[in-house]
Amino acid sequence: MSGWENFNPEEAKVAMGSALKHLDPVMLHFFENCVNCGLCEVNCPYTAAGEEYGPVEKAELLRKLYRAQVQILPRIFPWLFGAGPPKTKEEVDKWVEKAYRCTNCGLCYVTCPFGIHSGEMIKVLRGYLARVGRVPTLLKAMIDAEASNTLLENKGLKEIWSNMLDKLREEGVEFNKKNAKYLYVTSLAEAMMTPGSVIGAVKLFKKLGIDWTMSDQPLSMRAPIGSLAGDDEATRVVARRIYDYIKDMNPEYIVLSDGGYPYTFFRFDLPRIIGEKPSFKVVHIVELVEEALHEGKIKFKTTSESVTWHSPCKMGRFGGLIEEPVKVLSQVSSGFVKLGSHGIFNKCCGGGSSIACIVPPTQEMMEKILGMSLQLTASEKSFLDKLYKDMLVAGKAKVDEIKETGASTVVTACVGCMHTIGMTTKAYGVNVKLKMLSEFLAENLE
């Protein structure tokens, strides 16, 4: 049973220490230097769903916790400075509502004149809320199964992975080959939601003629899913298990076809979490393809299909892979057209940071796969129903942008973006095909 109906003020007070552990020099800058100018609200996808969901409003909740612990006057007179934890169930429910109206897309960060990343603050806030029993039930179930390495003990998930392995064996994949130059890292979520991207990546590897391998077991649900709820311990456990496997395989490169949060996890977060400088480099498959195209080592058929590119926030805004996908897709499609917001200010789909993973349509899908019914309290069900409605509002700007291009196909490289845009385009009656980048490219190999 979910803890959504319960709240203990004393536990909420004690849990503040979990947020304090993240107060390093960078977080201290985020905490202290916001002038409440509101410029970040311009680009935040959730401002459209309500002014109370602006980045400053959401990050203010973490500042309340910090003020109560690190500033003298707020510690003495908390009521004067808005300091301290939530005091009632109604208040903590409001905190949860705001914390899960953030995709951590980074648009607030690139908009802010002082470089304040409210999304990272809200990520810490979610960790605090997890300590007081506020993690969505489906997300918590996935976190626990991933951390205990029992994902494949579920019949439905095991069947999905086994079916993927059968297809990969047909492609002649050599698994767990030590010292291969490239280690392809995929996930159970990719096998479940976008299997074409995995098969497409394998076909591209074969065409490129590179020395590569992959695991015959899913290393995670996607990347450590605990990070989406601020569960530091679960994230560390899964990160260490993944890192130990990679070290054992000893590749020069990690290659990903999912450019969502797994991309930033492997490239930026993993070294910090495990406390070591990895010997390998992290690349997205589009980098290999773009280089091969430049060197004339790979060719594609030219299609007249009208195609546009939705850049995942993690791969593009955070990772800098903004023009590479465009260069490749322009070679494949004579009808390629950029989205209006293409570039560093590319609009977010609205479903990142677990939001699209926990809304009712996804929950219904997962219940069928898992063969079980998730028992939700009335409060959590109400929370999720409203979250879904707000997600559709937050995603409308992206849908409108897609519609304006007139494209018949939207290509992306993020499992979450694929799932979200699938829901939002359907909700607004925009009929487009959705393809993962590796799948689209593989279909058009010469």
Phi, psi and chi 1 to 4 in degrees:
 res  aa     phi    psi   chi1   chi2   chi3   chi4
   1 MET       -  137.3  176.3   66.4   72.3      -
   2 SER   -66.1  150.7  167.9      -      -      -
   3 GLY   -88.0   15.8      -      -      -      -
   4 TRP   -63.3  -27.2 -137.1  -94.6      -      -
   5 GLU   -87.7   -6.6  -58.9  -66.7  -19.3      -
   6 ASN  -104.9  150.7  -54.7  -43.4      -      -
   7 PHE  -158.1  129.7  177.7   69.9      -      -
   8 ASN  -121.2  110.1 -175.0  -40.2      -      -
   9 PRO   -56.8  -35.0  -24.4   34.7      -      -
  10 GLU   -68.3  -41.4  -80.5  -56.3  -49.5      -
  11 GLU   -63.3  -38.5  -72.3 -178.9   -2.3      -
  12 ALA   -62.4  -35.5      -      -      -      -
  13 LYS   -71.1  -45.7 -170.7  174.1 -179.2  179.5
  14 VAL   -64.6  -35.6  171.1      -      -      -
  15 ALA   -67.5  -13.0      -      -      -      -
  16 MET   -57.9  -29.1  -71.3 -162.9  -61.4      -
  17 GLY   -61.1  -27.0      -      -      -      -
  18 SER   -65.0  -33.8   64.5      -      -      -
  19 ALA   -74.5  -34.5      -      -      -      -
  20 LEU   -63.5  -28.8 -165.6   60.6      -      -
  21 LYS   -62.9  -19.9  -68.6 -172.6  -64.9 -175.6
  22 HIS   -96.3    4.6  -67.6  -90.8      -      -
  23 LEU   -83.8   74.8 -166.8   58.3      -      -
  24 ASP   -92.3 -178.8   58.3   14.3      -      -
  25 PRO   -56.9  -37.0  -29.5   36.4      -      -
  26 VAL   -67.9  -47.0  174.6      -      -      -
  27 MET   -65.2  -32.4 -170.0   63.3   70.0      -
  28 LEU   -63.5  -38.3 -172.5   61.9      -      -
  29 HIS   -62.7  -45.9  162.4   65.5      -      -
  30 PHE   -60.0  -38.9  -62.8  159.2      -      -
  31 PHE   -67.8  -45.3  166.5   45.8      -      -
  32 GLU   -92.4  -26.1  -69.6 -171.4  -33.9      -
  33 ASN  -104.3    7.3  -68.0  -36.9      -      -
  34 CYS   -72.1  130.8  175.7      -      -      -
  35 VAL  -104.8   10.0  -62.0      -      -      -
  36 ASN    59.9   37.9 -156.7   15.6      -      -
  37 CYS   -74.5  -23.5   66.6      -      -      -
  38 GLY    80.7    5.7      -      -      -      -
  39 LEU   -62.9  -29.5  -73.5  175.7      -      -
  40 CYS   -64.9  -23.9   54.5      -      -      -
  41 GLU   -66.6  -23.2  -65.4 -171.1    5.3      -
  42 VAL   -58.4  -40.9  175.1      -      -      -
  43 ASN  -104.1  -13.7  -74.4  -42.5      -      -
  44 CYS   -62.5  123.4  176.6      -      -      -
  45 PRO   -62.1  -26.2   20.1  -31.0      -      -
  46 TYR   -88.2   -7.6  -84.5   87.4      -      -
  47 THR   -61.1  -31.1  -56.9      -      -      -
  48 ALA   -63.9  -25.5      -      -      -      -
  49 ALA   -87.0  -10.8      -      -      -      -
  50 GLY   161.0  136.0      -      -      -      -
  51 GLU   -59.6  -27.4  -68.9 -176.4    4.2      -
  52 GLU   -69.0   -9.8   68.2  -87.8   26.6      -
  53 TYR   -99.5   12.3  -58.7  138.0      -      -
  54 GLY   -64.7  153.1      -      -      -      -
  55 PRO   -55.5  -40.8  -27.5   35.9      -      -
  56 VAL   -64.0  -44.5  174.5      -      -      -
  57 GLU   -60.3  -41.8  -73.1  -91.5   -5.2      -
  58 LYS   -72.2  -44.7  -67.7  179.4  -69.1 -164.5
  59 ALA   -69.0  -23.2      -      -      -      -
  60 GLU   -58.6  -28.4  172.9   63.2   15.4      -
  61 LEU   -65.3  -40.0  -59.1  177.3      -      -
  62 LEU   -69.2  -36.4 -177.4   64.4      -      -
  63 ARG   -61.8  -33.2  -69.0 -171.5  174.7   95.8
  64 LYS   -59.4  -41.7  -73.4  176.2 -180.0  -76.9
  65 LEU   -69.0  -40.8  -59.8  180.0      -      -
  66 TYR   -68.6  -42.2  -77.6  155.7      -      -
  67 ARG   -57.5  -39.6  -72.6 -168.7 -161.1  107.4
  68 ALA   -68.9  -12.1      -      -      -      -
  69 GLN  -117.3  -27.0  -63.1  177.0   89.8      -
  70 VAL  -119.5  -10.1  -57.5      -      -      -
  71 GLN  -111.8  134.2  -66.8 -178.7  -34.9      -
  72 ILE   -64.9  -55.6  -65.4  173.7      -      -
  73 LEU   -63.3  -43.1  -72.0  177.9      -      -
  74 PRO   -61.6  -30.5  -28.4   38.2      -      -
  75 ARG   -68.0  -34.4  -70.4 -178.9   67.4  180.0
  76 ILE   -82.5  -41.2  -60.5  171.8      -      -
  77 PHE  -123.8   66.9  -53.2  108.5      -      -
  78 PRO   -59.2  -32.9   20.3  -32.5      -      -
  79 TRP   -68.9  -22.7   59.4   91.2      -      -
  80 LEU   -81.2  -24.6  -72.1  177.9      -      -
  81 PHE  -115.7    9.7  -65.9   89.5      -      -
  82 GLY    59.2   45.5      -      -      -      -
  83 ALA  -108.5  149.0      -      -      -      -
  84 GLY   115.5  172.5      -      -      -      -
  85 PRO   -81.8  171.6   33.3  -37.5      -      -
  86 PRO   -63.9  147.9   22.5  -32.3      -      -
  87 LYS  -110.3  -14.2  -63.0  176.2  178.0   59.7
  88 THR  -135.7  164.6   64.6      -      -      -
  89 LYS   -61.1  -41.3  177.1 -172.5  178.2  -60.8
  90 GLU   -61.3  -38.6  -69.0   70.7   27.0      -
  91 GLU   -70.1  -43.6 -171.3  177.5    1.6      -
  92 VAL   -67.0  -33.8   78.7      -      -      -
  93 ASP   -62.0  -37.4  -75.1  -12.5      -      -
  94 LYS   -68.3  -36.8 -156.6   65.2 -176.5  172.6
  95 TRP   -62.4  -44.8  -78.4   38.9      -      -
  96 VAL   -62.5  -42.9  175.9      -      -      -
  97 GLU   -56.0  -45.0 -175.6  176.8  -49.2      -
  98 LYS   -71.4  -40.3  -69.8 -174.9  177.2 -178.4
  99 ALA   -63.3  -30.6      -      -      -      -
 100 TYR   -99.4   26.4  -78.3   86.0      -      -
 101 ARG  -116.4   39.1  -74.7  -16.4 -176.8 -108.0
 102 CYS  -138.6  127.1  173.9      -      -      -
 103 THR   -95.8   -1.5   64.4      -      -      -
 104 ASN    51.6   44.1 -158.0   -0.4      -      -
 105 CYS   -79.2  -16.7   68.2      -      -      -
 106 GLY    86.8    0.9      -      -      -      -
 107 LEU   -66.2  -32.9  -81.4  165.7      -      -
 108 CYS   -64.9  -37.9   59.1      -      -      -
 109 TYR   -65.8  -46.9  178.0   49.8      -      -
 110 VAL   -76.2  -16.8  -63.8      -      -      -
 111 THR   -85.7  -34.4  -55.3      -      -      -
 112 CYS   -64.6  127.1  177.0      -      -      -
 113 PRO   -67.6  -14.5   22.6  -31.9      -      -
 114 PHE  -107.9    4.4  -56.3  102.0      -      -
 115 GLY    67.6   39.7      -      -      -      -
 116 ILE   -93.4  125.9  -66.7  169.5      -      -
 117 HIS  -101.3   89.6 -166.3  -16.0      -      -
 118 SER   -63.2  -30.2  -65.6      -      -      -
 119 GLY   -60.4  -37.7      -      -      -      -
 120 GLU   -69.8  -32.3  -75.6  -60.1  -64.0      -
 121 MET   -67.5  -40.6  -63.6 -174.1   72.5      -
 122 ILE   -69.6  -30.6  -64.5  159.2      -      -
 123 LYS   -61.3  -42.5 -173.3  175.9  177.4 -179.3
 124 VAL   -66.7  -38.4  175.9      -      -      -
 125 LEU   -59.9  -40.6  175.3   65.1      -      -
 126 ARG   -61.2  -36.7  -74.4 -167.8 -176.2 -173.1
 127 GLY   -63.1  -40.1      -      -      -      -
 128 TYR   -62.5  -45.6  165.8   77.4      -      -
 129 LEU   -64.2  -32.1  -67.6  168.4      -      -
 130 ALA   -62.3  -34.6      -      -      -      -
 131 ARG   -68.4  -21.6  -65.3  -66.3 -175.3   98.4
 132 VAL  -105.8   21.4  -63.3      -      -      -
 133 GLY    83.8   22.1      -      -      -      -
 134 ARG  -116.3   72.6  -69.4  -56.5 -167.8  -83.1
 135 VAL  -120.6  127.6  178.8      -      -      -
 136 PRO   -51.1  138.9  -29.4   36.7      -      -
 137 THR   -56.1  -46.0  -61.2      -      -      -
 138 LEU   -64.2  -42.4  177.7   57.0      -      -
 139 LEU   -63.1  -42.9 -172.3   57.3      -      -
 140 LYS   -63.3  -39.8 -176.6   69.7  166.0   65.7
 141 ALA   -63.3  -40.9      -      -      -      -
 142 MET   -69.6  -39.1  -67.4  -64.3   98.9      -
 143 ILE   -60.3  -47.8  -69.2  170.0      -      -
 144 ASP   -65.0  -42.1  -69.4  -14.0      -      -
 145 ALA   -67.5  -38.8      -      -      -      -
 146 GLU   -68.0  -45.3 -175.2 -176.3   66.9      -
 147 ALA   -64.2  -35.9      -      -      -      -
 148 SER   -87.1    0.1   60.9      -      -      -
 149 ASN    58.8   42.1 -156.2   19.4      -      -
 150 THR  -119.1   18.2   57.2      -      -      -
 151 LEU   -56.5  -43.0  -74.5  166.7      -      -
 152 LEU   -81.1    2.7  -66.7 -170.5      -      -
 153 GLU   -77.4  -15.0  -70.2 -176.1   10.5      -
 154 ASN   -82.5  129.5  177.1  -89.2      -      -
 155 LYS   -58.9  -43.3 -177.6  179.3  177.7 -178.8
 156 GLY   -65.8  -44.9      -      -      -      -
 157 LEU   -67.6  -38.0  -64.2  178.2      -      -
 158 LYS   -63.3  -39.8 -176.1  177.2 -178.6  179.1
 159 GLU   -64.5  -41.0 -176.7  176.9   -5.7      -
 160 ILE   -60.3  -46.8  -73.3  168.5      -      -
 161 TRP   -68.5  -39.5 -172.4 -105.7      -      -
 162 SER   -63.9  -40.3  -64.6      -      -      -
 163 ASN   -63.4  -38.4  -70.3  -21.1      -      -
 164 MET   -65.5  -43.5  175.4   59.6   67.9      -
 165 LEU   -60.0  -39.9  -75.4 -176.4      -      -
 166 ASP   -59.7  -43.1  -70.5  -17.5      -      -
 167 LYS   -67.0  -38.5  -66.6  175.7 -177.7  176.7
 168 LEU   -68.0  -37.1  -64.9  174.6      -      -
 169 ARG   -64.9  -36.2  -69.9 -171.1 -178.7  102.4
 170 GLU   -62.6  -28.7  -70.8  174.5    6.6      -
 171 GLU   -84.6   -1.2  -66.4  -70.3  -23.6      -
 172 GLY    78.5   26.7      -      -      -      -
 173 VAL   -67.2  135.0  173.4      -      -      -
 174 GLU  -100.7  113.7 -173.5  174.5   -7.8      -
 175 PHE   -88.6  151.3  -62.3  100.6      -      -
 176 ASN    52.5   40.5  -53.7  -45.1      -      -
 177 LYS   -86.6  115.3 -176.8  172.7   67.8  170.3
 178 LYS   -71.7  146.0  -67.0 -172.8  178.5 -177.3
 179 ASN    69.4   13.9  -57.8  -46.1      -      -
 180 ALA   -65.2  150.3      -      -      -      -
 181 LYS   -66.7  -37.9 -174.9  173.4 -177.8  178.3
 182 TYR  -120.4  133.0  -63.7   94.2      -      -
 183 LEU  -111.5  113.5  173.8   63.2      -      -
 184 TYR   -82.1  123.9  173.9   47.8      -      -
 185 VAL  -111.7  113.4  177.6      -      -      -
 186 THR  -115.7 -166.9 -174.8      -      -      -
 187 SER  -150.6  168.8   65.9      -      -      -
 188 LEU   -65.3  -37.4 -173.2   51.9      -      -
 189 ALA   -63.4  -39.7      -      -      -      -
 190 GLU   -67.3  -40.0 -155.1  167.2   -1.0      -
 191 ALA   -63.7  -34.2      -      -      -      -
 192 MET   -81.3  -45.6  176.4  168.9   54.3      -
 193 MET   -95.4  -36.5  -54.7  -70.2  -73.1      -
 194 THR  -137.4   61.6   59.2      -      -      -
 195 PRO   -59.8  -27.6   21.4  -33.6      -      -
 196 GLY   -62.5  -28.3      -      -      -      -
 197 SER   -69.5  -34.3   66.7      -      -      -
 198 VAL   -71.0  -48.9 -178.2      -      -      -
 199 ILE   -62.2  -39.8  -58.9  -60.5      -      -
 200 GLY   -62.6  -41.4      -      -      -      -
 201 ALA   -61.8  -42.4      -      -      -      -
 202 VAL   -61.7  -42.9  169.8      -      -      -
 203 LYS   -64.7  -36.9  -70.5  179.6  177.3  179.2
 204 LEU   -67.5  -41.1  -71.2  169.6      -      -
 205 PHE   -59.5  -43.5  -67.3  147.4      -      -
 206 LYS   -63.7  -41.1  -70.4  168.6   69.3  175.1
 207 LYS   -66.8  -36.2 -165.6   71.6  173.6  179.7
 208 LEU   -74.0  -19.5  -69.3  168.1      -      -
 209 GLY    68.6   33.6      -      -      -      -
 210 ILE   -93.4  161.0   61.8  175.5      -      -
 211 ASP   -87.2  109.0  176.8   28.0      -      -
 212 TRP  -145.2  166.5   74.8  -78.1      -      -
 213 THR  -155.1  177.9 -168.8      -      -      -
 214 MET  -157.0  166.8   64.8  179.6  -71.1      -
 215 SER   -80.8  145.9  172.9      -      -      -
 216 ASP   -90.0    5.9   62.4   -8.2      -      -
 217 GLN  -125.3  145.2  -62.5  -67.6  -47.9      -
 218 PRO   -69.2  127.0   25.0  -31.7      -      -
 219 LEU   -75.9  -21.5  -59.1 -179.2      -      -
 220 SER  -166.0  174.0   60.0      -      -      -
 221 MET   -64.6  -40.5 -172.1   66.1 -164.9      -
 222 ARG  -149.3  -79.7 -164.5  166.7  169.5 -149.4
 223 ALA  -123.2  175.4      -      -      -      -
 224 PRO   -48.0  111.0  -31.8   37.9      -      -
 225 ILE   -72.7  -17.1 -157.1  166.3      -      -
 226 GLY   -60.7  -27.5      -      -      -      -
 227 SER   -64.7  -25.1   65.8      -      -      -
 228 LEU   -72.9  -22.6  -58.9  179.3      -      -
 229 ALA  -108.3    6.9      -      -      -      -
 230 GLY    73.3   21.4      -      -      -      -
 231 ASP   -85.5   91.7 -171.3  -31.0      -      -
 232 ASP   -64.3  -39.3  -64.4  -25.1      -      -
 233 GLU   -67.8  -46.7 -178.4   54.6   34.2      -
 234 ALA   -62.2  -38.6      -      -      -      -
 235 THR   -62.7  -43.7  -59.3      -      -      -
 236 ARG   -63.1  -42.7  -83.7 -167.1  -64.9  -90.4
 237 VAL   -60.4  -48.3  167.5      -      -      -
 238 VAL   -70.2  -40.7  178.1      -      -      -
 239 ALA   -60.3  -43.0      -      -      -      -
 240 ARG   -64.4  -40.6  172.7   51.1   65.9  178.6
 241 ARG   -64.5  -42.3 -171.1  163.8   64.0 -128.4
 242 ILE   -64.8  -45.6  -68.0  172.2      -      -
 243 TYR   -63.5  -39.9 -173.8   67.4      -      -
 244 ASP   -62.3  -38.9  -73.3  -14.5      -      -
 245 TYR   -65.9  -44.7  172.5   79.1      -      -
 246 ILE   -61.3  -43.9  -65.2  172.2      -      -
 247 LYS   -61.0  -38.2  -76.4 -177.4   69.5  175.6
 248 ASP   -66.6  -35.7 -172.2   46.9      -      -
 249 MET   -75.9  -30.3  -68.9  -62.6  103.2      -
 250 ASN    57.5   55.2 -167.1   35.6      -      -
 251 PRO   -85.6  164.3   34.4  -36.2      -      -
 252 GLU   -84.2  -30.7  -70.7 -176.5   40.5      -
 253 TYR  -135.6  144.6  -66.5   89.7      -      -
 254 ILE   -99.3  130.8  -64.3  -64.5      -      -
 255 VAL  -116.2  135.0 -174.1      -      -      -
 256 LEU  -122.5  146.5  -57.9  165.5      -      -
 257 SER  -105.2  -16.7   50.9      -      -      -
 258 ASP   -92.2  113.4 -174.1  -11.5      -      -
 259 GLY   -97.7   17.6      -      -      -      -
 260 GLY   -81.7 -144.9      -      -      -      -
 261 TYR   -65.6  -19.9   86.7   93.2      -      -
 262 PRO   -58.8  -31.9  -28.8   37.7      -      -
 263 TYR   -64.1  -49.5  179.1   79.6      -      -
 264 THR   -72.3  -28.9   48.5      -      -      -
 265 PHE   -62.7  -53.2  167.6   76.5      -      -
 266 PHE   -69.0  -35.3  -77.2  100.8      -      -
 267 ARG   -81.5  -39.8 -173.3  172.2  169.4 -169.9
 268 PHE  -115.8  -40.1  -55.7  124.7      -      -
 269 ASP   -82.7  -38.9  -62.4  -22.9      -      -
 270 LEU   -56.7  -46.8 -176.3   59.0      -      -
 271 PRO   -59.9  -38.7  -24.5   35.2      -      -
 272 ARG   -67.4  -41.0  171.5 -177.7   52.9   79.8
 273 ILE   -69.1  -43.1  -66.9  168.3      -      -
 274 ILE   -89.0   -8.9   54.0   95.0      -      -
 275 GLY    70.8   28.7      -      -      -      -
 276 GLU  -136.7  153.1  -64.8 -179.1   27.8      -
 277 LYS   -89.3  113.3 -177.2  178.5  179.8  179.9
 278 PRO   -64.9  153.5  -18.9   31.8      -      -
 279 SER   -85.2  -12.5   59.8      -      -      -
 280 PHE  -102.9  159.7   53.8   84.3      -      -
 281 LYS  -106.0  155.5  -64.8 -179.6  180.0  178.9
 282 VAL  -112.5  126.7  178.3      -      -      -
 283 VAL  -132.6  157.1  -63.5      -      -      -
 284 HIS   -96.6  151.3 -171.0  -88.3      -      -
 285 ILE   -59.3  -28.0 -166.4  168.9      -      -
 286 VAL   -63.4  -28.2   74.1      -      -      -
 287 GLU   -67.0  -39.9  -63.4  176.9   79.4      -
 288 LEU   -66.3  -41.6  -57.7 -176.8      -      -
 289 VAL   -68.3  -43.1  173.7      -      -      -
 290 GLU   -62.0  -41.7 -162.9  -91.9  -21.2      -
 291 GLU   -65.8  -42.0 -177.9 -179.6    7.9      -
 292 ALA   -65.6  -37.5      -      -      -      -
 293 LEU   -62.3  -44.0  -97.0  176.3      -      -
 294 HIS   -62.0  -34.7  179.6   71.3      -      -
 295 GLU   -92.1    0.9  -63.9  175.0   -6.6      -
 296 GLY    73.0   23.7      -      -      -      -
 297 LYS   -93.8   -5.4  -64.6  179.7  178.3  178.3
 298 ILE  -146.6  145.2 -167.3  170.1      -      -
 299 LYS  -132.9  149.2  -67.3 -177.3  179.1 -179.9
 300 PHE  -124.4  150.8  -66.4   95.9      -      -
 301 LYS   -70.1  147.5  -64.1  176.5  -70.1 -172.9
 302 THR   -94.9  122.7  -58.8      -      -      -
 303 THR  -106.0  149.6  175.4      -      -      -
 304 SER   -91.4    2.4   59.7      -      -      -
 305 GLU   -56.4  133.1 -172.1  175.3   -3.9      -
 306 SER   -77.2  114.9  179.6      -      -      -
 307 VAL  -126.4  142.2  174.5      -      -      -
 308 THR  -129.3  164.0 -167.4      -      -      -
 309 TRP  -118.9  122.1  164.2 -109.6      -      -
 310 HIS   -98.1  115.8  165.5   69.2      -      -
 311 SER   -83.0  120.0  176.6      -      -      -
 312 PRO   -60.2  138.3  -22.3   33.9      -      -
 313 CYS   -57.7  -40.2  -62.0      -      -      -
 314 LYS   -69.7  -45.7  -58.8  -59.2 -174.5 -176.4
 315 MET   -71.9  -38.4  174.4  178.8  160.5      -
 316 GLY   -89.0  -71.3      -      -      -      -
 317 ARG   -62.5  -42.6 -168.6  164.0   17.9 -100.8
 318 PHE   -85.1  -36.5  -74.2   94.6      -      -
 319 GLY   -96.9  -13.6      -      -      -      -
 320 GLY    82.7    3.7      -      -      -      -
 321 LEU   -87.6   74.7  -63.8  179.1      -      -
 322 ILE   -99.7  -46.3  -67.4  174.2      -      -
 323 GLU   -91.8  -24.4  -62.7  -55.5  -30.9      -
 324 GLU   -56.4  -48.7  -70.7   84.5  -10.6      -
 325 PRO   -61.8  -35.6  -22.8   34.5      -      -
 326 VAL   -65.7  -42.7  169.1      -      -      -
 327 LYS   -60.3  -43.5  -70.6  177.6 -177.0  177.3
 328 VAL   -69.0  -48.4  172.2      -      -      -
 329 LEU   -65.0  -32.0  -71.2  171.0      -      -
 330 SER   -66.6  -27.8  -63.9      -      -      -
 331 GLN   -74.9  -29.3  -69.8  -74.3  -43.9      -
 332 VAL   -89.3  -39.3 -179.9      -      -      -
 333 SER  -116.1  121.6  170.0      -      -      -
 334 SER   -73.6  -13.6   60.1      -      -      -
 335 GLY  -103.9   23.2      -      -      -      -
 336 PHE   -69.5  138.4  177.4   78.0      -      -
 337 VAL  -139.3  137.2   57.7      -      -      -
 338 LYS   -78.6  150.7  -68.6 -178.2 -177.5  179.3
 339 LEU   -71.2  154.7  -69.9  172.1      -      -
 340 GLY   -59.9  -32.1      -      -      -      -
 341 SER   -97.9   16.0   66.6      -      -      -
 342 HIS   -51.9  134.7  173.2   75.4      -      -
 343 GLY   122.8 -156.4      -      -      -      -
 344 ILE   -65.6  -24.8 -162.6   73.8      -      -
 345 PHE  -102.0   23.3  -68.5  100.6      -      -
 346 ASN   -50.1  130.8  172.8   65.2      -      -
 347 LYS   -66.7  139.8  -66.9 -176.7 -174.7  -62.3
 348 CYS   -76.1  148.4  172.7      -      -      -
 349 CYS   -71.5  -23.1   69.5      -      -      -
 350 GLY    99.5   -2.1      -      -      -      -
 351 GLY  -119.2    9.8      -      -      -      -
 352 GLY   -73.4  177.2      -      -      -      -
 353 SER    55.4   42.6 -159.9      -      -      -
 354 SER    84.0   -8.0   82.9      -      -      -
 355 ILE   -59.5  -51.5  -68.1  173.0      -      -
 356 ALA   -66.6  -18.4      -      -      -      -
 357 CYS   -80.6  -14.9  -58.2      -      -      -
 358 ILE  -120.5   -6.2   59.7  175.1      -      -
 359 VAL   -68.5  159.7  -67.1      -      -      -
 360 PRO   -51.4  -43.2  -32.7   38.4      -      -
 361 PRO   -60.5  -37.1  -25.1   35.9      -      -
 362 THR   -71.2  -39.5  -50.8      -      -      -
 363 GLN   -60.8  -43.1  179.7  177.3  -56.5      -
 364 GLU   -61.8  -42.2  -68.4  167.8    9.3      -
 365 MET   -62.0  -44.9  178.3 -167.0   76.1      -
 366 MET   -68.7  -34.6  -70.9  -59.2  -63.2      -
 367 GLU   -62.2  -38.2  -75.0 -179.1  -30.6      -
 368 LYS   -67.0  -42.8  -70.0  179.4 -178.4  177.9
 369 ILE   -66.0  -45.3  -69.0  171.9      -      -
 370 LEU   -76.6  -17.9  -62.8  173.1      -      -
 371 GLY    69.4   36.3      -      -      -      -
 372 MET  -152.2  159.4   58.4 -175.0  -71.2      -
 373 SER  -106.7  126.4  177.2      -      -      -
 374 LEU   -81.2  125.2  -61.5  171.0      -      -
 375 GLN   -87.3  106.2  -59.5  -59.8  -50.3      -
 376 LEU  -104.6  144.6  -54.1 -176.3      -      -
 377 THR   -75.6  166.7   66.1      -      -      -
 378 ALA   -61.6  -38.0      -      -      -      -
 379 SER   -65.6  -43.8  -69.7      -      -      -
 380 GLU   -68.5  -39.4 -175.5  178.0    0.1      -
 381 LYS   -61.2  -43.2 -172.3  176.7 -174.6  -54.1
 382 SER   -62.6  -41.0  176.1      -      -      -
 383 PHE   -59.6  -45.8  159.1   75.8      -      -
 384 LEU   -71.0  -37.9  -66.8  174.2      -      -
 385 ASP   -61.1  -44.1  -72.9  -17.9      -      -
 386 LYS   -69.6  -36.8 -172.6  175.3 -172.2  -55.3
 387 LEU   -60.3  -41.5  177.5   61.2      -      -
 388 TYR   -62.7  -45.3 -179.8   50.5      -      -
 389 LYS   -61.5  -42.5  -68.0  176.3 -177.3  176.6
 390 ASP   -68.8  -33.6  -71.5  -14.9      -      -
 391 MET   -63.7  -39.9 -173.2 -164.5   79.2      -
 392 LEU   -64.6  -38.1  -65.2 -179.4      -      -
 393 VAL   -65.6  -45.1  173.1      -      -      -
 394 ALA   -64.1  -30.5      -      -      -      -
 395 GLY   -88.3   -4.7      -      -      -      -
 396 LYS   -64.6  -37.9 -172.5  175.4 -174.0  -60.5
 397 ALA   -60.3  -38.5      -      -      -      -
 398 LYS   -68.4  -41.8  173.1   57.1   69.0  175.3
 399 VAL   -62.7  -44.7  174.1      -      -      -
 400 ASP   -60.2  -39.2  -71.2  -14.7      -      -
 401 GLU   -65.5  -42.3 -168.9  177.1   45.1      -
 402 ILE   -62.1  -44.8  -69.5  169.3      -      -
 403 LYS   -60.2  -39.6 -172.3  176.3 -179.8 -179.5
 404 GLU   -63.6  -28.6  -73.5  170.0    7.2      -
 405 THR   -72.5  -25.6   67.0      -      -      -
 406 GLY    75.0    9.2      -      -      -      -
 407 ALA   -67.7  144.4      -      -      -      -
 408 SER   -92.2  -18.1   60.3      -      -      -
 409 THR  -132.8  131.9  -60.1      -      -      -
 410 VAL  -107.8  122.4  178.0      -      -      -
 411 VAL  -106.0  136.9  177.6      -      -      -
 412 THR  -142.9 -175.3 -171.5      -      -      -
 413 ALA  -140.3   31.3      -      -      -      -
 414 CYS  -133.8  126.1  170.7      -      -      -
 415 VAL   -57.8  -44.1  173.3      -      -      -
 416 GLY   -65.6  -40.6      -      -      -      -
 417 CYS   -64.4  -41.6  -68.9      -      -      -
 418 MET   -57.4  -47.4  -83.9  -81.8  -70.5      -
 419 HIS   -66.7  -43.6 -176.3   48.9      -      -
 420 THR   -65.9  -50.2  -56.0      -      -      -
 421 ILE   -64.1  -30.6  -65.0  173.3      -      -
 422 GLY   -61.2  -42.7      -      -      -      -
 423 MET   -71.3  -43.3  -72.9 -171.4  -78.0      -
 424 THR   -73.8  -40.5   53.5      -      -      -
 425 THR   -64.6  -37.3   51.1      -      -      -
 426 LYS   -64.7  -42.7 -179.2  179.9  179.1 -179.1
 427 ALA   -62.9  -34.0      -      -      -      -
 428 TYR  -101.4   10.5  -70.1  107.5      -      -
 429 GLY    68.3   29.9      -      -      -      -
 430 VAL  -100.0  115.9  176.2      -      -      -
 431 ASN   -94.1  100.8 -174.3   24.9      -      -
 432 VAL  -135.2  153.3  -70.9      -      -      -
 433 LYS   -85.0  145.1  -70.3 -174.7  -70.4 -174.9
 434 LEU  -117.4  131.0  -60.2  172.9      -      -
 435 LYS  -135.9  140.7  -67.5  -80.0 -173.6  178.0
 436 MET   -76.7  149.5  -73.7  -73.3  -82.9      -
 437 LEU   -57.3  -48.8 -178.7   60.8      -      -
 438 SER   -63.9  -34.9   56.4      -      -      -
 439 GLU   -67.7  -46.8  178.7 -178.9   19.8      -
 440 PHE   -61.6  -43.4 -178.9   77.8      -      -
 441 LEU   -65.8  -42.8  -65.5  179.3      -      -
 442 ALA   -63.0  -36.2      -      -      -      -
 443 GLU   -66.4  -21.4  -71.8  174.7  -11.8      -
 444 ASN  -113.5   19.3  -70.4  -77.1      -      -
 445 LEU   -65.2  141.5  -81.6  168.3      -      -
 446 GLU   -82.1      - -166.7  171.5  -84.6      -
